[in-house]
């Protein structure tokens, strides 16, 4: 007996739309190959940003992470709260910096924008939404506590928020 096609889901043969569309100055959807960010020196090769050294004649183009830092618009915010966060602030920030360094070594667009003090803790603004998740999981693994990370996807929300706390 043949199956009926679903009325709610598109067929698998239809390609999914691309999540990120990089537009160059001509507006044709892709950056020119061998672009280089003038501020952080990341290079754009084979459709992704890397830390490989760019050739001298590479196009100058600001990377999305530097654009976010300049505009002050983060992709995610991790709030660290509780009495434990106040007393062990330096240790927690050291762990967050270690996670950032590990992620940034292979993904140049994953960076910490700012760390701001709040009443009973601090908040960390980042340039990539998945970095919030990685930092929250690292805090939970190292220090236990409670991680609140509502399920979101990047196409539904522009800003991902997570909260880690321990009293």
Secondary structure as the mmCIF struct_conf table of DSSP 4:
data_model
#
loop_
_struct_conf.conf_type_id
_struct_conf.id
_struct_conf.beg_label_comp_id
_struct_conf.beg_label_asym_id
_struct_conf.beg_label_seq_id
_struct_conf.end_label_comp_id
_struct_conf.end_label_asym_id
_struct_conf.end_label_seq_id
HELX_LH_PP_P HELX_LH_PP_P1 UNK A 2 UNK A 6
BEND BEND1 UNK A 7 UNK A 9
TURN_TY1_P TURN_TY1_P1 UNK A 12 UNK A 13
BEND BEND2 UNK A 14 UNK A 14
HELX_LH_PP_P HELX_LH_PP_P2 UNK A 15 UNK A 18
BEND BEND3 UNK A 19 UNK A 19
TURN_TY1_P TURN_TY1_P2 UNK A 25 UNK A 26
BEND BEND4 UNK A 28 UNK A 30
HELX_LH_PP_P HELX_LH_PP_P3 UNK A 31 UNK A 32
BEND BEND5 UNK A 33 UNK A 34
STRN STRN1 UNK A 35 UNK A 36
TURN_TY1_P TURN_TY1_P3 UNK A 38 UNK A 40
STRN STRN2 UNK A 43 UNK A 45
TURN_TY1_P TURN_TY1_P4 UNK A 46 UNK A 47
STRN STRN3 UNK A 48 UNK A 50
BEND BEND6 UNK A 51 UNK A 52
HELX_LH_PP_P HELX_LH_PP_P4 UNK A 53 UNK A 55
TURN_TY1_P TURN_TY1_P5 UNK A 56 UNK A 57
HELX_LH_PP_P HELX_LH_PP_P5 UNK A 58 UNK A 58
STRN STRN4 UNK A 59 UNK A 60
HELX_RH_AL_P HELX_RH_AL_P1 UNK A 64 UNK A 71
TURN_TY1_P TURN_TY1_P6 UNK A 72 UNK A 72
BEND BEND7 UNK A 75 UNK A 75
STRN STRN5 UNK A 76 UNK A 81
BEND BEND8 UNK A 82 UNK A 82
HELX_RH_AL_P HELX_RH_AL_P2 UNK A 83 UNK A 87
TURN_TY1_P TURN_TY1_P7 UNK A 88 UNK A 88
HELX_RH_AL_P HELX_RH_AL_P3 UNK A 89 UNK A 106
TURN_TY1_P TURN_TY1_P8 UNK A 108 UNK A 109
STRN STRN6 UNK A 112 UNK A 118
TURN_TY1_P TURN_TY1_P9 UNK A 119 UNK A 120
STRN STRN7 UNK A 121 UNK A 126
BEND BEND9 UNK A 127 UNK A 127
HELX_RH_AL_P HELX_RH_AL_P4 UNK A 129 UNK A 143
STRN STRN8 UNK A 146 UNK A 149
TURN_TY1_P TURN_TY1_P10 UNK A 154 UNK A 156
BEND BEND10 UNK A 158 UNK A 158
STRN STRN9 UNK A 160 UNK A 165
#
